[in-house]
Amino acid sequence: MNMNVKLSRHALGAEGIPSSGGYGEQYNDGMFDEAINSPGYKRLWSADRLKAYREKLQELKGNAQVCATTVGLSQTLLLADRSAMDHILEAIRKIKAHSAALAKKA
């Protein structure tokens, strides 16, 4: 789909498919630093190894784009019965087939 996330999510919603924007870059939200600075991590790995691990994450250059362009579908939605799964698939196919027209309307 050559559409933005907001438009894609709106189109899914119009088809009765709930979605989310997915996750952000979790290694920049503070929780990762909290974990690797915890006594448990420091007991298991050396300071140099933890520092190297943290620095290695900066090499994930495409991660920001992936996070910004993800449309998420919940696990419970995807655990539905066959007819509901067919509905999701057909909705995505319909949106893809009409993506150019939808993008022009936006």
KOLDREN-784888 format. One line per field, with one value per atom (N, C-alpha, C): residue in three letters; atom name; x negated, y negated, z; residue number from 1. Coordinates in pm, 1 decimal. Example, Ala and Ser with C-alpha at 12.3 -4.5 7.8 and 13.67 -1.06 7.14 Angstrom:
residues 2
resn [ALA	ALA	ALA	SER	SER	SER]
name [N	CA	C	N	CA	C]
X [-1319.0	-1230.0	-1320.0	-1285.0	-1367.0	-1290.0]
Y [569.0	450.0	330.0	225.0	106.0	-3.0]
Z [780.0	780.0	780.0	708.0	714.0	787.0]
resi [1	1	1	2	2	2]
This chain:
residues 106
resn [MET	MET	MET	ASN	ASN	ASN	MET	MET	MET	ASN	ASN	ASN	VAL	VAL	VAL	LYS	LYS	LYS	LEU	LEU	LEU	SER	SER	SER	ARG	ARG	ARG	HIS	HIS	HIS	ALA	ALA	ALA	LEU	LEU	LEU	GLY	GLY	GLY	ALA	ALA	ALA	GLU	GLU	GLU	GLY	GLY	GLY	ILE	ILE	ILE	PRO	PRO	PRO	SER	SER	SER	SER	SER	SER	GLY	GLY	GLY	GLY	GLY	GLY	TYR	TYR	TYR	GLY	GLY	GLY	GLU	GLU	GLU	GLN	GLN	GLN	TYR	TYR	TYR	ASN	ASN	ASN	ASP	ASP	ASP	GLY	GLY	GLY	MET	MET	MET	PHE	PHE	PHE	ASP	ASP	ASP	GLU	GLU	GLU	ALA	ALA	ALA	ILE	ILE	ILE	ASN	ASN	ASN	SER	SER	SER	PRO	PRO	PRO	GLY	GLY	GLY	TYR	TYR	TYR	LYS	LYS	LYS	ARG	ARG	ARG	LEU	LEU	LEU	TRP	TRP	TRP	SER	SER	SER	ALA	ALA	ALA	ASP	ASP	ASP	ARG	ARG	ARG	LEU	LEU	LEU	LYS	LYS	LYS	ALA	ALA	ALA	TYR	TYR	TYR	ARG	ARG	ARG	GLU	GLU	GLU	LYS	LYS	LYS	LEU	LEU	LEU	GLN	GLN	GLN	GLU	GLU	GLU	LEU	LEU	LEU	LYS	LYS	LYS	GLY	GLY	GLY	ASN	ASN	ASN	ALA	ALA	ALA	GLN	GLN	GLN	VAL	VAL	VAL	CYS	CYS	CYS	ALA	ALA	ALA	THR	THR	THR	THR	THR	THR	VAL	VAL	VAL	GLY	GLY	GLY	LEU	LEU	LEU	SER	SER	SER	GLN	GLN	GLN	THR	THR	THR	LEU	LEU	LEU	LEU	LEU	LEU	LEU	LEU	LEU	ALA	ALA	ALA	ASP	ASP	ASP	ARG	ARG	ARG	SER	SER	SER	ALA	ALA	ALA	MET	MET	MET	ASP	ASP	ASP	HIS	HIS	HIS	ILE	ILE	ILE	LEU	LEU	LEU	GLU	GLU	GLU	ALA	ALA	ALA	ILE	ILE	ILE	ARG	ARG	ARG	LYS	LYS	LYS	ILE	ILE	ILE	LYS	LYS	LYS	ALA	ALA	ALA	HIS	HIS	HIS	SER	SER	SER	ALA	ALA	ALA	ALA	ALA	ALA	LEU	LEU	LEU	ALA	ALA	ALA	LYS	LYS	LYS	LYS	LYS	LYS	ALA	ALA	ALA]
name [N	CA	C	N	CA	C	N	CA	C	N	CA	C	N	CA	C	N	CA	C	N	CA	C	N	CA	C	N	CA	C	N	CA	C	N	CA	C	N	CA	C	N	CA	C	N	CA	C	N	CA	C	N	CA	C	N	CA	C	N	CA	C	N	CA	C	N	CA	C	N	CA	C	N	CA	C	N	CA	C	N	CA	C	N	CA	C	N	CA	C	N	CA	C	N	CA	C	N	CA	C	N	CA	C	N	CA	C	N	CA	C	N	CA	C	N	CA	C	N	CA	C	N	CA	C	N	CA	C	N	CA	C	N	CA	C	N	CA	C	N	CA	C	N	CA	C	N	CA	C	N	CA	C	N	CA	C	N	CA	C	N	CA	C	N	CA	C	N	CA	C	N	CA	C	N	CA	C	N	CA	C	N	CA	C	N	CA	C	N	CA	C	N	CA	C	N	CA	C	N	CA	C	N	CA	C	N	CA	C	N	CA	C	N	CA	C	N	CA	C	N	CA	C	N	CA	C	N	CA	C	N	CA	C	N	CA	C	N	CA	C	N	CA	C	N	CA	C	N	CA	C	N	CA	C	N	CA	C	N	CA	C	N	CA	C	N	CA	C	N	CA	C	N	CA	C	N	CA	C	N	CA	C	N	CA	C	N	CA	C	N	CA	C	N	CA	C	N	CA	C	N	CA	C	N	CA	C	N	CA	C	N	CA	C	N	CA	C	N	CA	C	N	CA	C	N	CA	C	N	CA	C	N	CA	C	N	CA	C	N	CA	C	N	CA	C	N	CA	C	N	CA	C	N	CA	C	N	CA	C	N	CA	C	N	CA	C	N	CA	C]
X [-84.5	0.0	-88.8	-67.7	-139.4	-54.4	-16.5	64.8	-0.7	33.1	-23.3	53.1	-6.3	50.2	189.2	207.6	337.4	447.2	419.4	516.6	542.7	438.1	453.2	538.8	513.3	591.3	736.1	758.2	894.5	969.0	903.3	964.3	994.6	903.2	929.3	1050.0	1055.2	1169.0	1300.9	1299.6	1420.1	1464.8	1371.4	1402.8	1434.3	1435.0	1466.2	1348.4	1227.2	1106.1	1034.2	1032.4	959.6	808.5	737.0	591.1	527.7	397.6	321.8	201.9	130.4	11.4	-111.5	-99.5	-216.3	-300.1	-418.8	-508.4	-601.1	-650.0	-754.9	-890.1	-994.3	-1130.0	-1152.1	-1134.2	-1134.8	-1271.1	-1377.8	-1508.0	-1542.8	-1454.5	-1475.4	-1373.5	-1293.0	-1187.0	-1225.8	-1347.9	-1394.9	-1388.2	-1297.0	-1283.7	-1404.7	-1460.0	-1577.9	-1695.0	-1716.3	-1825.0	-1804.3	-1680.2	-1649.1	-1687.4	-1657.5	-1688.8	-1839.5	-1912.7	-2056.0	-2135.3	-2073.7	-2139.5	-2097.6	-2015.1	-1966.6	-2077.6	-2069.5	-2169.0	-2177.3	-2064.0	-2063.9	-2146.0	-2126.6	-2204.7	-2352.0	-2377.8	-2517.1	-2588.3	-2511.6	-2569.8	-2601.3	-2519.3	-2535.7	-2638.2	-2646.7	-2735.1	-2823.9	-2939.3	-3034.2	-2982.9	-3036.3	-2998.6	-3032.4	-3146.5	-3185.5	-3087.2	-3044.2	-2949.8	-2815.8	-2766.9	-2640.6	-2650.6	-2764.1	-2785.1	-2788.0	-2857.6	-2866.2	-2727.9	-2650.3	-2516.0	-2429.2	-2438.0	-2359.5	-2400.3	-2530.1	-2580.0	-2539.3	-2533.2	-2496.7	-2354.5	-2269.4	-2131.1	-2121.2	-2219.8	-2218.5	-2233.8	-2277.2	-2292.1	-2158.4	-2052.6	-1920.9	-1856.4	-1920.1	-1879.2	-1738.6	-1696.0	-1563.5	-1452.0	-1486.5	-1386.1	-1287.6	-1335.6	-1245.6	-1141.0	-1183.8	-1089.5	-988.4	-1034.7	-943.2	-838.5	-882.7	-789.7	-690.7	-736.5	-650.4	-550.6	-575.8	-489.9	-415.9	-417.5	-351.6	-204.4	-122.7	17.4	30.2	69.6	75.8	215.2	218.5	341.8	319.7	414.7	395.5	394.3	329.8	322.8	461.6	544.6	679.0	760.0	739.4	807.0	764.5	636.5	583.3	607.8	669.6	706.7	853.7	910.4	1052.2	1077.0	1204.1	1238.1	1210.2	1227.1	1190.8	1264.6	1393.8	1469.8	1421.9	1387.5	1335.4	1198.7	1116.3	985.3	1001.9	1098.2	1126.0	1170.1	1250.5	1295.7	1175.9	1083.3	963.1	882.7	861.9	785.9	852.5	981.4	1053.7	1050.1	1059.2	1052.0	916.0	810.2	675.5	659.0	709.1	702.0	779.8	896.8	979.6	908.0	850.7	778.0	658.5	587.2	470.9	515.2	622.1	670.0	714.0	762.8	813.1	721.8	600.1	510.4	483.6	467.9	442.1	560.7	681.6	800.3	818.9	793.4	805.0	704.2	582.3	478.8	516.1	581.5	623.4	732.7	818.0	927.5	874.7	761.6	708.1	659.4]
Y [117.7	0.0	-123.7	-211.7	-338.0	-444.8	-419.0	-513.3	-532.5	-642.0	-661.5	-578.4	-568.6	-483.7	-530.0	-659.7	-712.0	-675.1	-692.4	-659.3	-508.6	-429.5	-283.7	-238.8	-295.4	-258.0	-301.0	-417.6	-465.1	-370.5	-330.4	-239.0	-103.9	-53.3	72.4	57.8	-53.7	-79.0	-83.6	-143.5	-150.0	-10.1	83.0	222.0	305.1	240.0	309.6	381.2	344.0	407.9	310.0	335.5	245.9	262.3	152.6	158.0	54.5	64.6	-31.5	-76.5	-171.7	-222.1	-138.0	-32.7	49.7	-13.0	39.1	-5.2	-115.1	-194.1	-290.0	-223.6	-300.9	-247.8	-222.3	-99.9	-67.5	-83.6	-72.9	-86.8	-232.0	-324.3	-465.5	-518.5	-432.7	-480.1	-481.5	-446.1	-448.8	-314.7	-229.6	-99.9	-10.8	-20.0	59.8	17.8	-112.8	-161.7	-122.0	-127.7	-85.9	59.8	143.5	286.5	310.0	253.0	283.7	215.8	117.8	55.1	117.5	219.9	284.1	370.9	394.0	479.2	619.2	673.9	807.5	814.8	719.7	717.9	692.7	600.2	568.6	687.6	771.6	890.3	996.1	1000.0	1101.8	1064.9	935.7	894.0	777.8	770.8	664.6	529.7	422.9	287.4	266.5	319.0	304.2	375.4	493.6	568.7	496.9	443.6	370.7	243.0	174.7	53.4	87.4	192.9	235.0	275.0	341.0	382.0	258.8	161.3	37.3	-35.6	-43.0	-112.2	-38.6	92.9	173.3	141.5	102.2	71.5	-49.4	-137.3	-254.7	-215.7	-93.4	-46.0	-4.4	-8.6	29.4	-90.9	-137.6	-260.1	-254.9	-141.6	-130.5	-113.5	-97.0	-70.8	-186.6	-309.3	-424.5	-425.5	-395.9	-393.9	-280.5	-165.6	-53.1	-91.2	-149.6	-188.0	-294.2	-386.5	-494.6	-448.9	-337.1	-293.9	-163.2	-118.6	7.0	-14.4	73.8	82.3	213.3	205.3	324.1	384.1	515.7	590.1	672.5	669.5	736.2	887.6	950.2	1096.3	1157.4	1100.4	1156.9	1146.6	1040.2	1027.2	1140.0	1172.3	1274.7	1417.3	1432.0	1564.1	1595.7	1519.7	1535.5	1662.4	1690.8	1807.2	1780.0	1881.0	1874.8	1763.1	1747.3	1645.2	1504.9	1482.1	1351.3	1325.8	1429.7	1415.0	1385.2	1450.2	1422.4	1277.2	1228.1	1088.3	992.5	1019.8	936.0	937.7	1054.9	1068.4	994.0	1010.0	940.9	789.2	742.7	598.4	543.1	614.2	569.0	570.2	672.1	678.0	562.1	533.7	423.9	290.3	268.5	143.8	131.6	239.9	237.1	206.0	269.2	247.4	103.8	37.9	-98.8	-202.3	-164.0	-254.2	-385.8	-383.0	-507.6	-602.9	-550.5	-633.9	-686.2	-602.6	-645.5	-755.8	-741.8	-842.4	-975.7	-973.5	-1098.8	-1170.0	-1093.2	-1152.0	-1218.4	-1172.9	-1222.0	-1365.3]
Z [0.0	0.0	0.0	-91.0	-91.5	-24.8	96.4	172.3	307.5	372.4	505.3	608.9	726.2	831.3	872.8	888.1	931.9	831.9	704.3	601.8	596.7	609.9	610.4	727.8	844.0	962.5	948.6	891.3	869.1	774.0	665.7	569.0	633.2	715.0	785.9	877.7	950.1	1039.3	963.6	844.3	762.5	719.9	714.7	680.9	805.3	922.2	1046.4	1109.3	1068.0	1120.2	1213.0	1342.8	1433.5	1415.9	1426.6	1412.5	1503.8	1515.1	1595.8	1514.2	1569.8	1501.9	1527.3	1603.8	1633.6	1744.0	1759.9	1865.5	1815.9	1909.6	1878.5	1899.1	1884.9	1904.1	2052.7	2092.8	2234.9	2300.0	2225.2	2288.7	2316.6	2280.4	2312.2	2412.3	2468.5	2557.1	2704.7	2735.2	2873.4	2944.4	2903.4	2970.3	2944.5	2823.8	2791.8	2880.1	2891.2	2975.6	3121.6	3165.2	3302.6	3324.3	3224.9	3237.3	3238.8	3142.6	3137.0	3248.3	3314.5	3428.7	3561.9	3554.7	3676.9	3738.4	3868.4	3933.8	3873.1	3830.0	3771.7	3643.4	3554.0	3429.9	3459.2	3550.9	3583.4	3647.7	3713.9	3775.2	3669.1	3563.7	3460.1	3352.3	3317.4	3208.9	3251.3	3189.6	3222.4	3171.4	3228.9	3186.5	3039.0	2994.7	2854.1	2761.0	2801.6	2717.6	2710.2	2821.4	2821.1	2737.9	2747.2	2668.0	2518.9	2483.2	2343.2	2290.3	2372.6	2332.8	2305.7	2395.5	2379.5	2252.1	2226.0	2106.6	1978.9	1984.1	1868.3	1821.0	1913.3	1876.9	1784.8	1788.1	1701.1	1553.9	1527.9	1390.9	1328.5	1404.9	1355.0	1284.9	1180.2	1113.3	1054.3	1005.7	946.0	1046.7	1173.0	1275.2	1290.3	1284.5	1299.3	1188.3	1065.6	954.0	970.7	1012.8	1034.2	1138.8	1248.6	1355.2	1307.0	1224.3	1176.0	1070.3	1005.4	894.9	923.2	1047.2	1083.7	1115.0	1063.8	1102.4	1177.9	1304.0	1388.0	1396.2	1396.8	1420.6	1547.0	1637.3	1765.9	1752.4	1847.7	1849.3	1860.3	1945.1	1962.4	1833.4	1757.7	1628.3	1535.5	1539.3	1449.4	1498.7	1614.3	1665.3	1637.1	1546.1	1513.7	1431.7	1408.4	1326.4	1178.5	1098.5	955.9	881.5	907.5	834.4	871.3	996.2	1036.9	973.6	966.3	901.8	753.1	688.4	547.5	529.2	623.4	618.1	627.3	716.8	731.1	601.4	546.9	422.7	307.5	293.4	185.4	205.0	329.1	355.6	314.5	347.8	311.1	158.7	94.1	-52.8	-115.8	-62.1	-113.9	-97.4	19.3	45.4	-48.3	-66.5	-156.6	-299.3	-343.7	-480.1	-503.7	-400.0	-412.1	-346.8	-316.8	-243.2	-316.0	-447.7	-522.0	-511.1	-528.3	-517.5	-375.4	-277.4	-137.9	-106.2	-157.4	-131.7	-194.1	-310.5	-376.2	-296.9	-231.5	-151.3	-24.1	23.2	151.8	142.3]
resi [1	1	1	2	2	2	3	3	3	4	4	4	5	5	5	6	6	6	7	7	7	8	8	8	9	9	9	10	10	10	11	11	11	12	12	12	13	13	13	14	14	14	15	15	15	16	16	16	17	17	17	18	18	18	19	19	19	20	20	20	21	21	21	22	22	22	23	23	23	24	24	24	25	25	25	26	26	26	27	27	27	28	28	28	29	29	29	30	30	30	31	31	31	32	32	32	33	33	33	34	34	34	35	35	35	36	36	36	37	37	37	38	38	38	39	39	39	40	40	40	41	41	41	42	42	42	43	43	43	44	44	44	45	45	45	46	46	46	47	47	47	48	48	48	49	49	49	50	50	50	51	51	51	52	52	52	53	53	53	54	54	54	55	55	55	56	56	56	57	57	57	58	58	58	59	59	59	60	60	60	61	61	61	62	62	62	63	63	63	64	64	64	65	65	65	66	66	66	67	67	67	68	68	68	69	69	69	70	70	70	71	71	71	72	72	72	73	73	73	74	74	74	75	75	75	76	76	76	77	77	77	78	78	78	79	79	79	80	80	80	81	81	81	82	82	82	83	83	83	84	84	84	85	85	85	86	86	86	87	87	87	88	88	88	89	89	89	90	90	90	91	91	91	92	92	92	93	93	93	94	94	94	95	95	95	96	96	96	97	97	97	98	98	98	99	99	99	100	100	100	101	101	101	102	102	102	103	103	103	104	104	104	105	105	105	106	106	106]
